[in-house]
Amino acid sequence: MTTLGTEAPAASVPPSSVHEVFRAVDAYDAHQKSPAIRLHVGEPAFRPPPSVAIAIATAAAAGRTGYTTAEGLGELRTALVRKLREHNGHDTDVDRVFVTPGSTQGLQAIMQSLAAPGTEILLPALHWPIYLQQALLAGLLPATYPLDDHLRPDLAALAGLPAGPKILVVNSPNNPSGAICDRRLLSELLELAHRRGWWIISDEAYEHFNYDGEVLSLAALEAERDVGERRVFSAFTFSKSYGMTGWRLGYVTAPTPRQASLLQVVQEATIVCPPQPIQLAGVAALADDDAISRNSSFVRANRDLMARALRGTGLMATVPEGGWYALLDCAATGLDADTFAARLLAEEGVALASATGFALRPPFSADSDLNAIDPSARHLLRLAFCGDRNALLEGLARLVRFTRRQCR
Ligand SMILES: Cc1ncc(COP(=O)(O)O)c(C=O)c1O
């Protein structure tokens, strides 16, 4: 058991299950003739368009390789403002847009810029585990909030929280569930945040992977308010939309000029600047409109194939509305999710992520267990359906075979 104490903040941070599964699968591959089918990780089958590789090579050859400002290159930020206005409906400007080495770093910077002593950060009961690590490192006080039957934020539960400085994290489309918050829920969350003086961090990493409904960005809903009164930070990434996971390119927006100036200080001290050739590659990616619709159609078709393959197995409670992941429920097999994942890997060479790692439950204290899990996740597993189609279909066939064996 790991507990909080008088050590450095990192000593209280639980390891990310996402990274732990990675290591387990690498260890499996090292001892097997054929590698595991990797359905545990959101690594897409598609890569960035050729114009992106050309842009980075051109930047390197032309010597555009020096430092930029901490906030990023003006030409990329100008292009991002255009995208944010035209695609997301934001009312923003270059001074409030920051290019970041992956949106992960942008999220960390936002948390650091908001980490006044005693500030709580509210994470969904099922959440991307990096949020929790970042919150603890920033000195925030993490707590989880319940989800409704559709795995969306439970508004009534949030409204019942006591007063105090808070940051609400909203992730739609969601990792790990694929749930999407509709306009009404987003408006109500925003209204609540304004009433209570909370900040919102809206993580829109999967903005372009929305299969059934409208794409809505939370900050667009406060575009009519005075800039000084806004509450929503937004985080976006090139990793998902353009298949640029290893390039490490994302961007975040600050709601107000004051918050932008705090973010700027964090970025100066943390990254000095995002790498210039990667930023120029980002300018090229933004110019390719077709890549996004191609990539989104590919993942949607994978989702549909997955839904068909799992029909009748009892594994899939709901078809994800967006994102790259589906939550599977293995309760009918009599196995818990950790055992199911370990045995599926050992017996069939298929890797899934147990959702228990997405359900750690703060607050942590000297006598609380860092490994406390939200009970709703005990039988849930996350399957990534964004990868190579043949590997996905083979992995699903093995998964169904394994599940049937347990249910006999
Ligand atoms: C919900 C969510 N937010 C943010 C990220 C970070 O992506 P990146 O740092 O590659 O931009 C991920 C990556 O898996 C994610 O799932």
The ligand as an SDF file (V2000), in Angstrom:
LIG
                    3D

 16 16  0  0  0  0  0  0  0  0999 V2000
   -8.5890   11.6840  -22.7250 C   0  0  0  0  0  0  0  0  0  0  0  0
   -7.2230   11.9820  -23.2430 C   0  0  0  0  0  0  0  0  0  0  0  0
   -6.7510   13.2190  -23.1170 N   0  0  0  0  0  0  0  0  0  0  0  0
   -5.5410   13.5510  -23.5420 C   0  0  0  0  0  0  0  0  0  0  0  0
   -4.7320   12.6130  -24.1330 C   0  0  0  0  0  0  0  0  0  0  0  0
   -3.3440   13.0660  -24.5030 C   0  0  0  0  0  0  0  0  0  0  0  0
   -2.9680   12.9860  -25.7990 O   0  0  0  0  0  0  0  0  0  0  0  0
   -1.6340   13.6620  -26.3020 P   0  0  0  0  0  0  0  0  0  0  0  0
   -0.7590   14.0010  -25.1550 O   0  0  0  0  0  0  0  0  0  0  0  0
   -1.0190   12.6660  -27.2100 O   0  0  0  0  0  0  0  0  0  0  0  0
   -2.0600   14.9150  -27.0020 O   0  0  0  0  0  0  0  0  0  0  0  0
   -5.1590   11.3010  -24.2820 C   0  0  0  0  0  0  0  0  0  0  0  0
   -4.2900   10.2630  -24.8620 C   0  0  0  0  0  0  0  0  0  0  0  0
   -4.5270    9.0950  -24.8000 O   0  0  0  0  0  0  0  0  0  0  0  0
   -6.4490   10.9750  -23.8310 C   0  0  0  0  0  0  0  0  0  0  0  0
   -6.9500    9.7420  -23.9600 O   0  0  0  0  0  0  0  0  0  0  0  0
  1  2  1  0
  2  3  1  0
  2 15  2  0
  3  4  2  0
  4  5  1  0
  5  6  1  0
  5 12  2  0
  6  7  1  0
  7  8  1  0
  8  9  2  0
  8 10  1  0
  8 11  1  0
 12 13  1  0
 12 15  1  0
 13 14  2  0
 15 16  1  0
M  END
$$$$
